[in-house]
């Protein structure tokens, strides 16, 4: 079984399922890109330069968030193999632990006793979810700003 979330390992997943998911992602991305391109052309055609620039900034930021997510995916194994001392792993925790022992994070890759992974596979997954939520909130914020700006111009 693969590391991380429970379920079927990648090598035992049907290729049609992987192809369907990849096709869906590419299709949705292409549709979104075409819609943003047409919206940009409409902004240029109606001489709304500020809204066009805001749309371009939105596309740049989404590209950056996508690149960060891609880097996290590519470097996931390397990041989870970085080890730090338990003392540093317990610094600046967002919540106070209810027990004094470190939570078991599954197979350890740290050779020295008293060291833990910098980020677990589950933490990497949660980080991906956080980036996705951040991107969605950013898109909603920018879309509402452009909508309000368009209404105000009229």
C-alpha positions as CSV (number, residue, x, y, z in Angstrom):
1,X,0.0,0.0,0.0
2,X,1.3,3.5,-0.8
3,X,2.2,6.1,1.8
4,X,-0.4,8.6,2.8
5,X,-4.1,8.3,2.7
6,X,-5.7,4.9,2.9
7,X,-7.1,3.3,-0.3
8,X,-6.0,1.6,-3.4
9,X,-2.3,2.0,-4.4
10,X,-1.7,4.0,-7.6
11,X,-0.3,0.9,-9.4
12,X,-3.5,-0.9,-8.7
13,X,-5.8,1.9,-9.9
14,X,-7.4,1.3,-13.4
15,X,-5.7,3.4,-16.1
16,X,-9.2,4.5,-17.4
17,X,-9.9,6.1,-14.0
18,X,-6.6,8.0,-14.1
19,X,-7.2,9.0,-17.7
20,X,-10.7,10.2,-16.9
21,X,-9.5,12.3,-13.9
22,X,-6.6,13.8,-16.0
23,X,-9.0,14.5,-18.9
24,X,-11.5,16.2,-16.6
25,X,-8.8,18.4,-15.1
26,X,-7.4,19.4,-18.5
27,X,-10.9,20.0,-19.9
28,X,-12.0,22.2,-16.9
29,X,-8.7,24.1,-17.1
30,X,-9.0,24.7,-20.8
31,X,-12.6,25.9,-20.4
32,X,-11.6,28.3,-17.6
33,X,-8.7,29.6,-19.6
34,X,-10.9,30.3,-22.7
35,X,-13.5,32.0,-20.5
36,X,-10.9,34.2,-18.9
37,X,-9.5,35.0,-22.4
38,X,-12.9,36.0,-23.7
39,X,-13.6,38.1,-20.7
40,X,-10.3,39.9,-21.2
41,X,-11.1,40.5,-24.9
42,X,-14.5,41.9,-23.8
43,X,-12.8,44.2,-21.3
44,X,-10.5,45.4,-24.0
45,X,-13.4,45.8,-26.5
46,X,-15.4,47.9,-24.0
47,X,-12.3,49.9,-23.1
48,X,-12.3,48.8,-19.5
49,X,-8.5,48.9,-19.0
50,X,-8.6,48.7,-15.2
51,X,-10.7,45.6,-15.2
52,X,-8.5,44.0,-17.9
53,X,-5.4,44.7,-15.7
54,X,-7.2,43.2,-12.7
55,X,-8.0,40.1,-14.7
56,X,-4.4,39.8,-15.8
57,X,-3.3,40.1,-12.2
58,X,-5.8,37.4,-11.2
59,X,-4.3,35.1,-13.8
60,X,-0.8,35.7,-12.6
61,X,-1.7,35.0,-9.0
62,X,-3.5,31.8,-9.9
63,X,-0.5,30.7,-12.0
64,X,1.8,31.3,-9.0
65,X,-0.5,29.3,-6.7
66,X,-0.6,26.5,-9.2
67,X,3.2,26.5,-9.5
68,X,3.5,26.3,-5.7
69,X,1.1,23.4,-5.6
70,X,3.1,21.7,-8.4
71,X,6.4,22.2,-6.5
72,X,4.8,20.7,-3.4
73,X,3.6,17.7,-5.3
74,X,7.0,17.1,-7.0
75,X,9.0,17.7,-3.9
76,X,6.6,15.9,-1.5
77,X,8.8,12.9,-0.8
78,X,11.9,15.0,-0.3
79,X,10.1,17.4,2.0
80,X,8.7,14.5,4.1
81,X,12.2,13.1,4.5
82,X,13.6,16.3,6.1
83,X,14.1,15.7,9.8
84,X,14.0,18.1,12.7
85,X,14.4,17.5,16.4
86,X,11.3,17.0,18.4
87,X,12.0,20.1,20.4
88,X,11.8,22.2,17.2
89,X,8.8,20.2,15.9
90,X,6.9,21.2,19.1
91,X,7.7,25.0,18.9
92,X,5.0,27.5,18.0
93,X,2.2,24.9,17.7
94,X,-1.2,26.4,16.9
95,X,-2.9,24.3,19.5
96,X,-1.8,23.1,22.9
97,X,-1.2,19.3,22.8
98,X,-3.4,17.3,25.2
99,X,-0.7,14.8,25.9
100,X,3.1,14.9,26.3
101,X,4.0,12.3,23.7
102,X,4.5,13.0,20.0
103,X,1.7,11.6,17.8
104,X,2.7,8.5,15.8
105,X,3.1,9.6,12.2
106,X,3.6,6.2,10.7
107,X,6.8,5.0,9.1
108,X,9.7,7.1,10.2
109,X,12.4,8.2,7.8
110,X,14.5,9.9,10.4
111,X,17.6,7.9,11.3
112,X,18.4,9.6,14.6
113,X,16.4,9.1,17.7
114,X,14.5,12.2,18.8
115,X,13.9,13.4,15.3
116,X,10.6,13.6,13.4
117,X,9.7,14.6,9.9
118,X,9.3,18.3,9.2
119,X,6.0,17.6,7.5
120,X,4.0,14.4,7.4
121,X,2.3,13.2,4.3
122,X,-1.0,14.1,5.9
123,X,0.3,17.6,6.6
124,X,1.4,17.9,3.0
125,X,-2.2,16.9,1.9
126,X,-3.7,19.5,4.3
127,X,-1.3,22.1,2.8
128,X,-2.5,21.3,-0.7
129,X,-6.1,21.8,0.5
130,X,-5.2,25.1,2.1
131,X,-3.6,26.3,-1.1
132,X,-6.8,25.2,-3.0
133,X,-9.0,27.1,-0.5
134,X,-6.8,30.1,-0.7
135,X,-7.1,30.1,-4.5
136,X,-10.9,29.7,-4.4
137,X,-11.2,32.6,-1.9
138,X,-8.9,34.7,-4.1
139,X,-10.9,34.0,-7.2
140,X,-14.2,34.9,-5.5
141,X,-12.7,38.1,-4.0
142,X,-11.3,39.2,-7.4
143,X,-14.5,38.3,-9.3
144,X,-16.6,40.2,-6.8
145,X,-14.2,43.2,-7.0
146,X,-14.4,43.2,-10.8
147,X,-18.2,42.8,-10.7
148,X,-18.6,45.7,-8.3
149,X,-16.1,47.7,-10.4
150,X,-18.1,47.0,-13.5
151,X,-21.3,47.9,-11.9
152,X,-19.8,51.2,-10.6
153,X,-18.5,52.1,-14.0
154,X,-22.0,51.7,-15.5
